[in-house]
Amino acid sequence: VFGYCSVTKVNGEDVVDKQDDHIDIEEVEKAAYKYVMNSRKGGDMHRRDGDQPFHASDMIESMVFTPEKIEKMGLPADMNLGWWVGFQVHDEDTWKEVKSGKRQGFSIHGKGSRVEKVLT
């Protein structure tokens, strides 16, 4: 299953999430690299297996689209900035939820520090 797990700009406009937060693409890129180096495990609805996330899938693709990468690849300058991922789902129940359309997006599980910033 493939898609964006975090988008910071659409059509050049900043994206504000459901928690009223905006994450700079540079911070998304740092988080993505840490995730790829240290985990690559995908869960399902933040479900836990003891003190660890439930392991429903494994990351098979990761690309953070930054302005610099978009330019170097010759992609349209107005394309979304964000983190594109792919996961191979190996948990049968989770895969059924994906195929039925009940799982239609990704959610990043993590923590960060809030910094007040005026968007321009």
Solvent accessible surface area in square Angstrom, and as a share of the most:
residue,aa,sasa,rsa
1,V,57,0.33
2,F,104,0.43
3,G,13,0.12
4,Y,60,0.23
5,C,21,0.12
6,S,16,0.10
7,V,42,0.24
8,T,4,0.02
9,K,64,0.27
10,V,60,0.34
11,N,112,0.57
12,G,51,0.49
13,E,123,0.55
14,D,42,0.22
15,V,49,0.28
16,V,73,0.42
17,D,58,0.30
18,K,198,0.84
19,Q,118,0.52
20,D,117,0.61
21,D,40,0.21
22,H,46,0.20
23,I,81,0.41
24,D,47,0.24
25,I,13,0.07
26,E,103,0.46
27,E,85,0.38
28,V,4,0.03
29,E,36,0.16
30,K,110,0.47
31,A,51,0.40
32,A,1,0.01
33,Y,107,0.41
34,K,125,0.53
35,Y,59,0.22
36,V,48,0.28
37,M,135,0.60
38,N,119,0.61
39,S,43,0.28
40,R,111,0.41
41,K,113,0.48
42,G,9,0.09
43,G,40,0.39
44,D,13,0.07
45,M,136,0.61
46,H,91,0.41
47,R,118,0.43
48,R,114,0.42
49,D,96,0.50
50,G,71,0.68
51,D,114,0.59
52,Q,107,0.47
53,P,66,0.41
54,F,35,0.15
55,H,70,0.31
56,A,0,0.00
57,S,6,0.04
58,D,53,0.28
59,M,20,0.09
60,I,101,0.51
61,E,76,0.34
62,S,42,0.27
63,M,55,0.25
64,V,4,0.02
65,F,28,0.12
66,T,7,0.04
67,P,65,0.41
68,E,111,0.50
69,K,52,0.22
70,I,4,0.02
71,E,133,0.60
72,K,172,0.73
73,M,94,0.42
74,G,66,0.63
75,L,65,0.32
76,P,84,0.53
77,A,101,0.79
78,D,92,0.48
79,M,50,0.22
80,N,44,0.23
81,L,14,0.07
82,G,0,0.00
83,W,10,0.04
84,W,77,0.27
85,V,1,0.00
86,G,0,0.00
87,F,18,0.08
88,Q,117,0.52
89,V,25,0.14
90,H,97,0.43
91,D,31,0.16
92,E,132,0.59
93,D,96,0.50
94,T,9,0.05
95,W,99,0.35
96,K,121,0.51
97,E,46,0.21
98,V,31,0.18
99,K,135,0.57
100,S,74,0.47
101,G,28,0.27
102,K,141,0.60
103,R,67,0.24
104,Q,162,0.72
105,G,61,0.58
106,F,65,0.27
107,S,79,0.51
108,I,87,0.44
109,H,116,0.52
110,G,62,0.60
111,K,204,0.86
112,G,75,0.72
113,S,106,0.68
114,R,173,0.63
115,V,123,0.70
116,E,172,0.77
117,K,126,0.53
118,V,133,0.76
119,L,77,0.38
120,T,169,0.98
